């Protein structure tokens, strides 16, 4: 099941976070857009900082087991729980 995550207000970055249920392990994954890393890289001016941010993000767990990751430039992501590669097309 694919659906956009809902957030307070009309913040575009929040709206671009996608809530995906992994087809293999059924974990709910909140996938940030690839632009998330661009913002992180611009602010830190470091690829190592981007890697650090992504590493921290994929290790996070929500109260109900939900996980977090960043989609790649093609829209695909890897489930942080089971490593299933998931192709996601946003439709815009």
KEKE-3310 file (N, C-alpha, C; in steps of 0.2 Angstrom, whole numbers, plus 5000, padded with zeros to 4 digits):
npx = (5004:5003:5005:5004:5012:5005:5006:5007:5001:5006:5019:5030:5041:5037:5025:5031:5036:5034:5023:5025:5021:5031:5032:5037:5040:5030:5033:5030:5036:5043:5047:5059:5061:5073:5079:5080:5093:5101:5098:5103:5117:5120:5119:5129:5140:5146:5149:5151:5144:5131:5130:5131:5119:5109:5112:5109:5095:5090:5091:5082:5067:5049:5037:5027:5034:5037:5048:5061:5068:5077:5072:5080:5087:5079:5068:5067:5069:5076:5070:5072:5071:5071:5079:5073:5072:5063:5053:5047:5035:5031:5022:5022)
npy = (4994:5011:5027:5045:5053:5061:5078:5091:5107:5114:5111:5107:5098:5089:5084:5076:5065:5048:5036:5019:5002:4988:4975:4963:4961:4968:4979:4996:5009:5025:5035:5047:5060:5061:5073:5077:5073:5082:5094:5091:5089:5102:5110:5105:5103:5091:5074:5064:5068:5067:5053:5049:5055:5048:5035:5036:5039:5027:5018:5022:5019:5019:5021:5012:5002:5007:5012:5021:5029:5035:5039:5034:5043:5038:5035:5023:5012:5005:4993:4996:4986:4973:4973:4973:4978:4991:4997:5013:5024:5040:5047:5060)
npz = (5000:4995:5000:5002:5016:5029:5036:5048:5042:5027:5022:5010:5010:5020:5015:5004:5010:5010:5014:5015:5014:5017:5005:5008:5023:5029:5036:5040:5032:5032:5019:5015:5003:4989:4989:5002:5006:4999:5005:5017:5014:5008:5019:5028:5020:5017:5012:5020:5031:5026:5024:5038:5043:5036:5040:5054:5052:5046:5057:5066:5075:5075:5088:5085:5078:5066:5052:5045:5030:5015:4999:4983:4969:4958:4964:4971:4986:5000:5012:5029:5038:5033:5021:5009:4992:4986:4973:4970:4963:4962:4954:4951)
capx = (5000:5007:5001:5008:5012:5002:5010:5004:5002:5007:5026:5031:5045:5033:5021:5035:5038:5030:5022:5025:5021:5035:5029:5040:5040:5025:5035:5028:5042:5042:5053:5060:5063:5080:5080:5082:5100:5103:5097:5108:5123:5121:5120:5135:5145:5150:5146:5151:5138:5125:5130:5129:5112:5105:5113:5105:5088:5087:5091:5076:5061:5044:5033:5023:5038:5038:5055:5063:5073:5077:5072:5085:5085:5074:5062:5067:5071:5077:5067:5077:5069:5072:5083:5069:5072:5056:5052:5041:5034:5027:5016:5022)
capy = (5000:5017:5033:5051:5054:5068:5081:5098:5113:5113:5110:5102:5092:5084:5080:5072:5059:5043:5030:5013:4995:4983:4969:4957:4960:4972:4985:5003:5013:5032:5036:5054:5061:5061:5080:5077:5073:5088:5099:5089:5090:5109:5113:5102:5103:5085:5068:5060:5070:5064:5046:5049:5056:5042:5029:5037:5038:5020:5015:5024:5015:5023:5018:5006:4998:5010:5013:5027:5029:5040:5036:5036:5048:5035:5034:5017:5012:4998:4992:4996:4981:4967:4975:4972:4983:4993:5003:5017:5029:5045:5049:5067)
capz = (5000:4995:5001:5005:5023:5031:5041:5049:5038:5019:5021:5004:5012:5024:5010:5000:5014:5008:5019:5011:5018:5014:5003:5011:5030:5031:5040:5038:5031:5030:5015:5013:4996:4988:4991:5009:5007:4996:5010:5022:5011:5007:5026:5031:5014:5018:5010:5026:5035:5023:5026:5045:5044:5033:5045:5060:5050:5045:5063:5070:5075:5078:5094:5083:5074:5059:5051:5041:5025:5010:4992:4979:4964:4954:4968:4975:4993:5003:5018:5034:5042:5030:5016:5002:4988:4984:4968:4971:4958:4965:4950:4949)
cpx = (5004:5003:5005:5007:5009:5005:5006:5006:5003:5014:5027:5036:5042:5028:5024:5037:5032:5029:5021:5025:5026:5032:5031:5039:5034:5026:5032:5034:5040:5048:5053:5062:5070:5083:5082:5089:5103:5103:5103:5115:5125:5123:5127:5141:5149:5146:5146:5145:5131:5124:5128:5122:5107:5106:5109:5097:5086:5088:5085:5071:5055:5041:5030:5027:5040:5045:5055:5068:5073:5077:5078:5083:5080:5068:5062:5070:5072:5074:5072:5076:5072:5077:5080:5070:5065:5056:5046:5041:5029:5021:5016:5027)
cpy = (5006:5023:5039:5051:5061:5071:5088:5103:5110:5112:5105:5096:5087:5080:5075:5066:5054:5038:5024:5007:4991:4977:4963:4956:4964:4978:4992:5007:5020:5034:5044:5055:5062:5068:5081:5077:5079:5093:5098:5091:5098:5112:5111:5102:5097:5079:5063:5062:5067:5057:5045:5050:5050:5036:5030:5036:5031:5016:5017:5020:5019:5019:5012:5002:5001:5012:5019:5026:5035:5037:5038:5041:5045:5033:5027:5017:5005:4998:4992:4990:4974:4967:4973:4978:4985:4998:5007:5023:5034:5047:5057:5068)
cpz = (5000:4996:5004:5012:5024:5037:5042:5044:5031:5018:5016:5006:5016:5019:5006:5004:5012:5013:5015:5016:5014:5011:5006:5018:5033:5036:5037:5038:5028:5026:5013:5006:4995:4990:4998:5010:5004:5001:5015:5020:5010:5014:5029:5026:5015:5016:5016:5031:5033:5025:5034:5046:5041:5038:5051:5058:5050:5052:5068:5070:5079:5084:5091:5078:5067:5058:5046:5036:5020:5003:4988:4973:4959:4958:4972:4982:4995:5010:5023:5038:5039:5023:5009:4998:4985:4979:4969:4966:4961:4961:4948:4944)
residu = (UNK:UNK:UNK:UNK:UNK:UNK:UNK:UNK:UNK:UNK:UNK:UNK:UNK:UNK:UNK:UNK:UNK:UNK:UNK:UNK:UNK:UNK:UNK:UNK:UNK:UNK:UNK:UNK:UNK:UNK:UNK:UNK:UNK:UNK:UNK:UNK:UNK:UNK:UNK:UNK:UNK:UNK:UNK:UNK:UNK:UNK:UNK:UNK:UNK:UNK:UNK:UNK:UNK:UNK:UNK:UNK:UNK:UNK:UNK:UNK:UNK:UNK:UNK:UNK:UNK:UNK:UNK:UNK:UNK:UNK:UNK:UNK:UNK:UNK:UNK:UNK:UNK:UNK:UNK:UNK:UNK:UNK:UNK:UNK:UNK:UNK:UNK:UNK:UNK:UNK:UNK:UNK)
# end
